[in-house]
């Protein structure tokens, strides 16, 4: 999905965000009886990556809205 005026494309960012989410999901599936510091650090890194991609995607989506701001959540 690209901006009609030749602006940024959403598909690459969405793809990377979904990839980060899938990687986090796979990592969570590896949990064992004991969670060590390495596992915890990897999860923290994955969650930070996912949050970053989500923020970038949200900013890109907002470019197509009035005021170029993503609406606040109703939740």
N, C-alpha and C positions, 0 to 999 in steps of 0.2 A: 504494500500500500504506500503510495507516494503522494506527497503534497501536489496538488494540481499545478501550482506555480513552480514546480521543479524543486521543491523544498526537500527536507529529509524524508527518507523512507522508513516506515515503521517496521516492516518485515524483518530486517536484520536485527533490530533491537529486541523485538518480540521473540525471535528465534533464540537469541542469546539468553534472554530472561527465562524462557521455558527450559533451555538447556541447563541453566544454573539450578532451576527448581528440580529437574530430574536428577541432577548430580547430588543435590542435597537429599532427595528421597532415597536414592541408592545408598548413600552413606548411612542414613538412619536405619536402613535395612540390615546393616552389618553389625548392629549393636550386639555385644556379647554380655556375658555375666558381669564382667568388669569393664568399666569405662576408664581408660587411662588418659594421661595428659595429652598425648599425641592425637587421640581420637577426638578429644574435646576441642583442641586447637583447630583441627581440620574442620569440624562442624562450625566453629566460630567463623573461620575463613569462608566457608561455603555460604553461610547465612549473610555475611557481609557482602559477598559478591551478589547474591540474589537480591538483597535490598538495593544495591547500587543499580543493577539492571532494571529493577522495578521502578526506581525513581527516574531513570532515564526514559523509560517507556512512557511513564505518566507525563513527563515534560513534553515528549513528542506528541502524544495524543492531545495535550492541551493546546498545542499550536493551532489546531483546527477548530477551536471553540471560541465563542465570543469572549473578548477580554484576554484570550490566550492563557487562561487559568483553568486548571482542572477543578471541577466542582467539589465542594466539601461533601463528605459522606453523610448520608442520612442515618447511619448506624450509631 
